[in-house]
Amino acid sequence: MSEKERVVTLERTGPEAFTARNARGHTIQVGAGDNGFTPIELLLVALGGCSGLDLDAILGKRSDFDSFTIESRADKIRDDHGNRLVNVQLTFDAQFPADASGAKAREFLPKAMAKSRDWLCTVARTVQIGTPVQFLEVDAS
């Protein structure tokens, strides 16, 4: 695996249920219904988490947060392009202390959001640009 390559492995654990594992050994449950996070929810987590980490790094240099939450949402539709998400939105609720450093961070929040959306967040950039996905089969012979 190269330094830039990212890999997760999903292993079926039951009907409509998988455990995803990363190279560092962390796991998350993926499935339908009550079997864990759905793939759509995980995509929303990835979008919010990626930009959240960007904003945390950028704004955290200016001030600590009093609180920081992210809502990641989308509408699932089926049309001539198949099943897909539209109206994808990330809403950031960043609260800072009522002091000079908090004011600086609050003022920089829109710029930090734009940096994440337009350049830094790999997940959002991949979705926005539209990267082809290859489906490969292991040769069982």
N, C-alpha and C positions, 0 to 999 in steps of 0.2 A: 504494500500500500504506500503510495506517495504521501508526502506531507500535506498536499492539497486535497487528496482524495478523501471523501467522507463515505463511510459504509455503516449501515445498520443491517442486522439480520433478523428476520421474522420467522418464528417457529410456530407452527400450528399446535395449539394446546387443547383444542376441542372444536366442536361445530361453531363456525363463525367467530373463532377466538384465536388470537396470536399473542405471543410475547415478543416484543421488539427488544433487541439488545445492541448496545453500541460497543465499540472497541474497548471502552473503559469499564465494561461490565454492568453498566446501569440498564435497568429494564423498565418498560412501560407496557401496560396491557392495551391491546388493540382489538376491537371487535364490533359486532353489531349488538344493538339492544343494550343489555346490562353487562356485556362482556368487556367493558373498558371504554377507552376513548375511541370514537369512530374516526376513520381516516380524515373526514372533513374537519372534525374537531382538532385533530392533530395538526392539520394544515393551518387552521386558525391560531393554534398555540404557537406554531413555528413562526407565523407572521408577527404576532404580538411579541413573542419572546425575542426574536431577532431585533426588532426595532426597540423593544424595551431595554435590551442590553446596550444597544447603541446610545440611547438617551441617558441611561444610567452612567455610562462612561463619560459622555460629553458633559452632562449637567452636574454630575457628581464632583467634577473638578471645580465647579463654581460654588456649590453649596450642598449640604446634606439635604435629603428629602424628609419632610414631615410624613408624607405618604406618597405612594406612587402605584396606581393601578391602571391596567390597560384592558379595554373591552375590544375584542376582535370578533367581528360579525360578518355574515354574508347571507345572501339568499341563494338557495339551491333551485335551479330550474332545469327543465328538459326542453330543448328546442331542436332546430335542424342541425345543430352542432353536437347533440347528445347531452348527457348530464354534465352540468358545470355550475360554477358559482358566479354570481354577479353581485354588484353593489357591495363589494368587499370594503370594509371600513375598519380602521383602527382608531379608537378614541382614547386619548391619554389624559389621565387625571393626575397631574403632578402638583403636589402641595409642598411649598418651601417655607422655611422660617421667615418671620416678619422682621428681617434685618437686611443689611445692605447686600450680603452675599446671596440671600434668598431672592431679593429683587433682581439681581443680575441673572441668576439662573432662570427665573420666571420670564424675564425679558428675552432670554436666548432660546426658550423652549420652541417657538415656531421655526427658528433656524435649525435647531437640532433635529426637529421632526423632518424638515425638508432634506437635510443631509442624509438621514437614514433612508427616507423614501427614494431619493434620487441617486444615491451613490453607495451608501454603506451596507444596507441590509441585503444580504445575499438572497434571502428567501423572497422578499418583496421584489427585488430586481429580477429574479428568475421568473416570478409570476407575471410581472408587468411586461417584460420583454417577450415572454412566450418561448420557452426552450423545449424543443422536441424531446420526447421520452422514448427510449428504445425498450421494447419488450423482447427479452432473450430467453431461450429455453436451453436448459442443460442437456447436452447430448447424452442420452441414456444408453447408447450402444456400447 
